[in-house]
Amino acid sequence: MGYIFKTVHTTKKEVIGFQCSKCKKFFNAETNPFEFQEVVQINLDCGFNSVFGDENRYTATFCQHCFKDIAGQYLELVDFGEDDKD
């Protein structure tokens, strides 16, 4: 006996843009796709005794330029070897 299917209609959310947490500029996926593709979002769930507060939750969204300003000096370039390209 084969599979039996039913048609299901669903609604989904699609991200169409973002606002940078630092510079406050808006970036739209349609008008600026390259900036949109380079968005950096940080989600932080804190544990007990965290310097950010017990069990707090933080989020931040950055354009690539602001993220480079904030963290660029600490980032390390990763050289992907042939074995890592899969």
N, C-alpha and C positions, 0 to 999 in steps of 0.2 A: 504494500500500500504506500502511496506517495504522500508528499506533504499536502496539507490543506491550508490555503491562504485566505486571509480577509484583508480588505483595504481599510487602512487606518489613516485618517487625516489628523495631522498634528500641526501645532504652531511652534515655531522655534524663534529664539532671539538671535539676532545677528549683529555683531559689532560693526558699526558703520563709521566710527570715529572715536577720538579720545581727546581729553584735555590734559596737557602736561602739568604735573603737580608743582613744578618749579617756575616755568616761564608763563604758565596759564594760557598758552596758545592752544587753539583748537586745530586738530588734524583730522581730515576727512579721508576715508578710504578711496573715494572716487576721484577727488580733486588732487590728492597728494598721496598716491599709492606707495611711493618709495619711503616716505616718512612713516606712513602707517605700518609698513612691514617691519620697520626697525624699532617699534615701540618696546619699551622695557617696563614690565609691571612687576612690582615686588609685593608679595603677600607674606606677612610675618605673623605667625601664631606664637605668642609668648608662653613660656612655662612658668612654674613657680619660681619666685625669687629672681625674676628677670629684671634687668635694669630698665626695661620698658614697662614694667608693671605686671603683676601676677595675672596670667591668663588673658592679657589684652590681645587684641587683634588689630594690626595696622595694614594699610595698603597704600601704595604710591605708584603713579604712572608717569613715566618720563619719556620725552622725545629723545632721540639719539644724541642730540647736541648737549642737552642738559645732563644726561647720564654721563657723557664723556667728561663734562666739567666736574661732576660730583665724584665719579669713581675711576675715571680714565687712568690716573696715575697708579692705581692699584691693580688694574686688570693685567693679566698675563696672556699673551698670545699663545694659543695651543697649535702645535704643528701636528696635523693628522697624518699618521703614517699610513702606509698601504693597508695594513690590517684593520685600521679604524674607520675606513671609508664605507663600510657596509651599512 
